[in-house]
Structures are given as C-alpha cells and as structure tokens.
Amino acid sequence: MAQAWRCSGLRWSADGPELAWDGGRRSALTWGKRVAFGVAEGGVRTCLGARGHACPVRAIVPGRSTGARCEECARLDRAHSVAADTIADDPRPYHVYLAWFGPGMTKVGITALERGSARLLEQGAICFSWLGVGPLMAARRTEELLRAALRVPDRLPYAAKRAVRSALPASAAERAAEVADLHTRAVALPAWPESLDREPCQPVDHAGVFGLADLPAAVGEVTELVAGGVVSGRLVAAAGPDLHVETGGGVVVVDTRLMRGWELIPAVGDELSLPLRAFREDVSVQDGLF
C-alpha cells in the first residue's frame, strides 16, 4: 500500500506556494505540476489540535469543515487569536491594509507588521496597499472607521473571490484602481486615530504570483474530501488556500483547508471523484474571518 502523508495545509513562502505535511515536509507547487492525491478507502479526518499540540482525543471532524478542528481545540486555538479579536494588549505594531479581490470586492484588514505581506497571500488578495501602521487598538479603530464611514467590509466570501479569478481586469493599473480610490478617501477621514501613521498608496499586485494570467474558468469547487475520493490533474494557479487544478472534466478549485487532517496517498490520471459544487453568481457574505 502507498505511503500516506497527513496534510497540514498550504503555505506561502518567498518561492511560492507549498503543501505542508506533518513532520515538516514541504512540497513546492509550480504551474503545470501534477497534483494527484486521494483518500484511502476507510480513511477518516482527524482534528489538527491547537497551538502546536495534538488533539488529546484525536477527534473525527466533518469533511466540510475548513477549520479541521474539534469544538474544544477550535476554542483553544481562537483563545489567542488577533483575527477573532480576543487580544487587546498585544504590544506589536500592526499594519492596516486595503485588499482587492475583484470588481467591487475590496476589504480592510490588519496584520502584524512583522508578518509582512504573508497575510495577503494567504487570503488570496489580487492587489493590496498598506494604509497605516500603529498599535493594535488603533488599527482596530481604523478598521471600524472605514466600515462605518466608507462602508468597506472586513470580510468577503471565499466563494465570491474564487468565482471571479478567471475574469479579472487585464492590467495591474485597473486592478489597483479601487484600492487607490479608497486609500485617498480613507486617509482624508477626520476621525483617523492619532497613534496610527498613514502610509502612502503603493499597490502590490499578486496576479503573477498566483498564476492568474489566462486562467481558465473553473467549473466548480470541491466541497469536501471523502474516503476513496481522488483528485488528479495539472496545477494552473494557486491563490490564498485554493489550488486551481485542470482535470479531465475541466478546472476545479480545491480549498486546501479541506485537505488538512486527512492522510493522503498518491493518485494517477486526470480524474476527479470528490463532491463538487458549481459556482453561483448570488454569493452572499459569509460569517468567516476572511
């Protein structure tokens, strides 16, 4: 029987996307590379644990959970999460950013200064610009200010981001236009927190990093992995946690968060035998933190 590897998700390094596996192994991903894996018959998905510690009961978690954690481990993981707004005394400086994912889809967010642009790659931001830098609570107030004064959301649905990636404006200038406009309006707001330093608008474009040039439209997205299921094909793009894989039936999007917690084995061919959902145009904003 083929050796199985337990997936811990997609990571973005200076060299591009990599699949991470328990034990520290990494698999670099490049455009055109074959992505081929399956779940063994009888396989189960187990909890990832929390904050570097294994789940004490190795709980089984649902296939459609992007968190891949049991209720208790999810609670522990979020107990020290800046994204969940559970920390107020973090002394590190934070960046406030504007991120663009497609026409009419620009959001505001924050990330620790020391993380650089990693957060934007992880979210699949096509274009972004820093807006300001300062203490955590000032960054939080700026988020709230933009939501209230300019109606800029801090969350966008992943499904909406995926659905437009193959039909984005061709030029970087067009992709940066909404970010530049919002940046100008944001830094002019009179209620800007005094402890947050404004930063100039310097859009950074990730279309090339993600491999989105001439990206074929996807036929749908994998909704979960299942025992005995397989996906095998050619990698044509990757953005945020998503892999765009060209299979025999067309391009499908695989959210690598759904792979976490499964023990995966090699596969062959260009097949897809996992549940698939077609893209919808009436996508509404989700309750997630992304």
C-alpha positions as CSV (number, residue, x, y, z in Angstrom):
1,M,0.0,0.0,0.0
2,A,1.3,3.5,-0.8
3,Q,2.6,5.6,2.0
4,A,0.2,8.1,3.4
5,W,1.0,11.7,4.4
6,R,-1.1,13.8,6.8
7,C,-1.7,17.2,5.2
8,S,-1.4,20.4,7.3
9,G,-2.4,22.8,4.6
10,L,-1.0,25.3,2.1
11,R,1.9,27.7,3.0
12,W,3.2,30.7,1.1
13,S,7.0,31.1,1.1
14,A,9.3,33.5,-0.8
15,D,9.4,30.9,-3.5
16,G,5.7,30.5,-3.9
17,P,3.0,28.0,-2.6
18,E,3.9,24.8,-0.8
19,L,1.8,22.0,0.6
20,A,2.8,21.3,4.2
21,W,2.8,17.8,5.8
22,D,3.0,16.6,9.3
23,G,6.7,16.2,10.3
24,G,7.8,19.3,8.5
25,R,7.9,18.0,4.9
26,R,7.0,20.6,2.2
27,S,6.0,20.0,-1.4
28,A,6.7,23.0,-3.7
29,L,4.0,23.8,-6.2
30,T,4.7,25.2,-9.6
31,W,2.4,25.9,-12.6
32,G,2.0,22.8,-14.7
33,K,2.9,20.5,-11.9
34,R,0.8,17.4,-11.5
35,V,-1.3,17.5,-8.3
36,A,-2.6,14.0,-7.6
37,F,-3.8,12.7,-4.3
38,G,-6.6,10.5,-2.8
39,V,-8.0,9.4,0.4
40,A,-7.7,5.7,1.2
41,E,-10.8,3.6,1.5
42,G,-11.9,3.7,5.1
43,G,-9.9,6.8,5.8
44,V,-11.1,9.4,8.4
45,R,-10.3,13.0,9.0
46,T,-8.9,13.8,12.5
47,C,-8.6,17.1,14.4
48,L,-5.5,19.2,13.9
49,G,-5.2,20.0,17.5
50,A,-4.5,23.6,18.8
51,R,-1.5,25.9,19.0
52,G,1.1,23.2,18.2
53,H,-0.5,20.5,20.5
54,A,-2.2,17.3,19.2
55,C,-5.9,16.8,19.9
56,P,-5.9,14.7,23.1
57,V,-8.8,12.5,21.8
58,R,-7.9,12.6,18.0
59,A,-11.5,13.6,17.4
60,I,-13.0,12.9,14.0
61,V,-14.0,16.2,12.3
62,P,-16.5,16.8,9.4
63,G,-15.3,16.8,5.8
64,R,-16.7,20.2,5.0
65,S,-15.0,22.0,8.0
66,T,-12.4,24.4,6.8
67,G,-11.1,24.7,10.4
68,A,-10.4,21.0,10.7
69,R,-10.6,21.1,14.5
70,C,-13.0,19.7,17.0
71,E,-15.0,22.1,19.1
72,E,-12.6,22.1,22.1
73,C,-9.4,22.6,20.0
74,A,-11.1,25.3,17.9
75,R,-11.9,27.2,21.2
76,L,-8.3,26.9,22.4
77,D,-6.9,27.9,19.1
78,R,-9.1,31.1,19.0
79,A,-8.3,32.0,22.6
80,H,-5.2,33.9,21.5
81,S,-6.4,34.9,18.0
82,V,-6.0,38.5,16.9
83,A,-8.4,37.8,14.0
84,A,-11.0,36.8,16.5
85,D,-10.4,40.0,18.4
86,T,-9.6,38.1,21.7
87,I,-6.3,40.0,22.4
88,A,-6.3,43.7,23.3
89,D,-2.8,44.1,24.8
90,D,-0.5,42.8,22.0
91,P,2.4,45.2,22.0
92,R,3.5,44.6,18.4
93,P,2.8,47.2,15.7
94,Y,0.2,46.4,13.2
95,H,-0.4,47.3,9.5
96,V,-3.9,48.3,8.3
97,Y,-4.3,47.3,4.7
98,L,-6.8,47.6,1.8
99,A,-7.1,44.4,-0.3
100,W,-8.8,43.9,-3.6
101,F,-10.2,40.5,-4.8
102,G,-12.2,41.6,-7.9
103,P,-14.5,44.3,-9.1
104,G,-16.5,45.7,-6.1
105,M,-14.7,43.4,-3.7
106,T,-12.3,45.5,-1.6
107,K,-11.8,44.9,2.2
108,V,-10.0,46.4,5.1
109,G,-7.9,44.3,7.4
110,I,-5.0,44.2,9.8
111,T,-1.8,42.1,10.1
112,A,1.2,42.2,12.4
113,L,4.0,44.4,10.9
114,E,6.5,41.5,11.3
115,R,4.4,39.2,9.0
116,G,4.9,41.5,6.0
117,S,2.6,40.6,3.1
118,A,2.1,36.9,4.1
119,R,-1.4,37.6,5.3
120,L,-2.4,39.0,1.9
121,L,-1.0,35.9,0.1
122,E,-2.9,33.6,2.5
123,Q,-6.2,35.4,1.8
124,G,-5.7,35.4,-2.0
125,A,-5.6,39.2,-2.3
126,I,-5.1,40.1,-6.0
127,C,-3.9,43.6,-5.2
128,F,-3.3,45.4,-1.9
129,S,-1.8,48.5,-0.4
130,W,-0.8,49.4,3.2
131,L,-3.0,52.1,4.7
132,G,-1.3,52.8,8.0
133,V,0.7,51.4,10.9
134,G,0.5,51.6,14.6
135,P,-0.7,49.9,17.8
136,L,-3.2,47.1,17.7
137,M,-6.2,49.0,19.1
138,A,-5.5,52.0,16.8
139,A,-5.5,49.6,13.9
140,R,-8.8,48.1,15.1
141,R,-10.3,51.5,15.4
142,T,-9.3,52.3,11.8
143,E,-11.0,49.1,10.6
144,E,-14.1,50.2,12.4
145,L,-13.8,53.7,11.0
146,L,-13.6,52.5,7.4
147,R,-16.6,50.2,7.9
148,A,-18.7,53.0,9.3
149,A,-17.6,55.9,7.2
150,L,-16.8,54.3,3.8
151,R,-18.8,51.1,4.1
152,V,-15.7,49.0,3.5
153,P,-16.2,45.4,4.8
154,D,-13.6,43.5,6.8
155,R,-14.9,40.1,5.4
156,L,-15.6,38.8,2.0
157,P,-16.9,35.3,1.0
158,Y,-14.3,32.9,-0.4
159,A,-16.7,31.7,-3.0
160,A,-17.0,35.1,-4.4
161,K,-13.3,35.5,-4.7
162,R,-13.0,32.2,-6.5
163,A,-15.7,32.8,-9.0
164,V,-14.1,36.0,-10.5
165,R,-10.4,35.0,-10.7
166,S,-10.6,34.0,-14.4
167,A,-12.3,37.3,-15.4
168,L,-10.2,40.0,-13.7
169,P,-9.1,43.2,-15.5
170,A,-6.1,42.6,-17.6
171,S,-3.8,45.4,-16.4
172,A,-2.3,46.0,-12.9
173,A,-3.4,49.6,-13.1
174,E,-7.1,48.6,-13.5
175,R,-6.8,46.1,-10.7
176,A,-5.3,48.8,-8.4
177,A,-7.9,51.5,-9.2
178,E,-10.4,50.7,-6.4
179,V,-7.7,50.4,-3.8
180,A,-6.2,53.7,-4.8
181,D,-9.6,55.4,-4.6
182,L,-10.4,54.0,-1.2
183,H,-6.9,54.8,0.1
184,T,-7.4,58.5,-0.9
185,R,-10.8,58.7,0.9
186,A,-9.6,56.8,3.9
187,V,-6.5,58.9,4.8
188,A,-8.7,62.0,4.5
189,L,-11.1,60.9,7.2
190,P,-11.1,63.4,10.1
191,A,-11.5,60.8,12.8
192,W,-8.3,59.0,11.9
193,P,-6.6,57.6,15.1
194,E,-3.7,59.8,16.1
195,S,-1.5,56.9,17.0
196,L,-1.8,55.3,13.6
197,D,0.7,56.7,11.0
198,R,-0.7,57.0,7.5
199,E,1.2,55.2,4.7
200,P,1.3,56.2,1.0
201,C,-0.7,54.2,-1.5
202,Q,1.7,51.7,-3.1
203,P,-0.3,48.9,-4.7
204,V,1.2,45.5,-4.8
205,D,-0.2,43.1,-7.5
206,H,-0.3,39.3,-6.9
207,A,-1.8,38.2,-10.2
208,G,1.6,37.0,-11.4
209,V,2.5,35.3,-8.1
210,F,-0.9,33.5,-8.2
211,G,-0.5,32.5,-11.9
212,L,-3.8,34.1,-13.0
213,A,-2.8,35.2,-16.5
214,D,-5.1,33.5,-19.0
215,L,-6.6,31.4,-16.1
216,P,-9.4,29.1,-17.5
217,A,-12.8,29.5,-15.8
218,A,-13.4,26.8,-13.2
219,V,-16.4,24.5,-13.5
220,G,-16.8,24.4,-9.7
221,E,-15.2,23.8,-6.3
222,V,-14.6,20.7,-4.3
223,T,-16.8,20.7,-1.2
224,E,-15.1,18.0,0.8
225,L,-12.8,15.1,0.7
226,V,-14.2,11.6,1.2
227,A,-12.8,8.2,1.8
228,G,-11.9,6.6,-1.5
229,G,-12.0,10.0,-3.3
230,V,-9.4,11.3,-5.7
231,V,-8.4,14.5,-7.4
232,S,-5.7,14.4,-10.1
233,G,-4.7,16.9,-12.7
234,R,-2.4,19.8,-13.7
235,L,-1.9,22.8,-11.4
236,V,-2.8,26.0,-13.3
237,A,-3.0,28.6,-10.5
238,A,-3.0,29.0,-6.7
239,A,-4.4,31.8,-4.6
240,G,-4.9,32.0,-0.9
241,P,-5.7,28.5,0.2
242,D,-7.0,27.5,-3.2
243,L,-5.5,25.3,-5.9
244,H,-6.9,25.6,-9.4
245,V,-6.4,22.1,-10.9
246,E,-7.1,21.1,-14.5
247,T,-8.7,17.7,-14.6
248,G,-10.2,15.6,-17.4
249,G,-13.6,17.4,-16.7
250,G,-12.2,20.9,-16.6
251,V,-10.6,23.2,-14.0
252,V,-11.8,22.7,-10.4
253,V,-10.8,24.6,-7.3
254,V,-9.5,22.7,-4.3
255,D,-9.6,24.5,-1.0
256,T,-6.5,23.1,0.8
257,R,-8.1,23.8,4.2
258,L,-10.3,20.8,3.4
259,M,-7.3,18.6,2.9
260,R,-6.0,19.2,6.5
261,G,-6.4,16.3,8.9
262,W,-6.6,13.7,6.1
263,E,-4.0,11.1,5.4
264,L,-3.5,11.3,1.7
265,I,-2.0,8.8,-0.8
266,P,-0.6,9.3,-4.4
267,A,-3.1,9.1,-7.3
268,V,-2.7,8.9,-11.1
269,G,-4.6,10.1,-14.2
270,D,-6.7,13.2,-14.6
271,E,-9.7,12.1,-12.6
272,L,-12.0,13.7,-10.0
273,S,-14.1,11.6,-7.7
274,L,-14.9,14.1,-5.0
275,P,-18.1,16.1,-4.3
276,L,-18.2,19.2,-6.5
277,R,-20.3,22.4,-6.3
278,A,-20.8,24.7,-9.3
279,F,-20.0,28.4,-8.8
280,R,-23.0,30.6,-8.1
281,E,-23.4,34.2,-9.0
282,D,-25.6,35.1,-6.0
283,V,-22.8,34.6,-3.4
284,S,-23.6,36.3,0.0
285,V,-21.0,37.4,2.6
286,Q,-20.1,34.6,4.9
287,D,-19.5,34.7,8.7
288,G,-15.9,33.6,8.5
289,L,-12.9,35.8,9.3
290,F,-11.5,36.0,5.7
